Amino acid sequence: MEDSSDQVIIKSQRAVEVTWPLLATDRFSPYPDARAPLVAGAPEQREYRVQGLQYNARVGALSAVVSAVTVP
């Protein structure tokens, strides 16, 4: 069984989303967001939050929101 300690949960929200869907669970930085834009060739604002994960249990509060704009 793989050890699942020392990870983060990455949640992301785009303009049309009203919830914060789970984007990934990751152990290593950086995490590349390789999703295609919602509108091909258009810039897009994305927001991210992370939360610690140890032994499959969430640790601590969700982080502050960080925003980024993609470049087509």
C-alpha positions as CSV (number, residue, x, y, z in Angstrom):
1,M,0.0,0.0,0.0
2,E,1.3,3.4,-1.0
3,D,2.0,5.9,1.8
4,S,-0.4,8.9,1.4
5,S,1.1,11.3,3.8
6,D,2.5,14.8,3.1
7,Q,0.2,15.6,0.2
8,V,-2.0,18.5,-0.8
9,I,-5.5,18.6,-2.2
10,I,-5.7,21.1,-5.1
11,K,-9.1,22.6,-5.9
12,S,-9.7,25.0,-8.8
13,Q,-12.6,27.1,-10.0
14,R,-13.1,28.7,-13.4
15,A,-15.6,31.4,-14.3
16,V,-18.5,29.2,-15.0
17,E,-18.1,27.0,-12.0
18,V,-19.9,27.8,-8.7
19,T,-18.3,25.0,-6.7
20,W,-14.6,24.2,-6.1
21,P,-14.1,20.8,-7.9
22,L,-11.1,18.7,-6.9
23,L,-8.4,19.2,-9.5
24,A,-5.7,16.8,-8.1
25,T,-4.0,15.3,-5.1
26,D,-0.3,15.9,-5.4
27,R,3.0,15.3,-3.5
28,F,5.4,17.4,-5.5
29,S,5.6,21.1,-6.5
30,P,5.0,22.5,-9.0
31,Y,1.6,21.2,-10.2
32,P,1.0,22.0,-13.9
33,D,-2.6,22.7,-14.7
34,A,-2.8,21.2,-18.2
35,R,-6.6,21.7,-18.7
36,A,-7.6,23.2,-22.0
37,P,-9.4,26.6,-21.8
38,L,-13.2,26.6,-21.7
39,V,-13.1,28.8,-24.9
40,A,-10.3,27.8,-27.3
41,G,-7.8,30.6,-27.8
42,A,-9.2,32.9,-25.1
43,P,-7.5,33.8,-21.8
44,E,-9.2,32.5,-18.7
45,Q,-9.0,33.3,-15.0
46,R,-8.6,30.4,-12.7
47,E,-8.6,30.3,-9.0
48,Y,-6.9,27.8,-6.8
49,R,-7.0,26.6,-3.1
50,V,-5.0,23.9,-1.4
51,Q,-5.4,21.9,1.8
52,G,-3.0,19.5,3.5
53,L,-3.6,15.8,3.4
54,Q,-2.0,13.2,5.7
55,Y,-2.9,9.5,5.7
56,N,-6.0,10.3,3.6
57,A,-7.3,12.8,6.2
58,R,-7.5,16.5,5.5
59,V,-5.3,18.6,7.7
60,G,-5.8,22.3,8.4
61,A,-8.0,24.8,6.7
62,L,-8.2,25.5,3.0
63,S,-5.6,28.1,1.8
64,A,-6.4,31.6,0.7
65,V,-7.5,31.9,-2.9
66,V,-4.8,32.4,-5.5
67,S,-5.8,33.7,-9.0
68,A,-4.0,33.2,-12.3
69,V,-4.9,34.2,-15.9
70,T,-4.0,31.8,-18.7
71,V,-2.4,33.0,-21.9
72,P,-3.6,31.3,-25.1
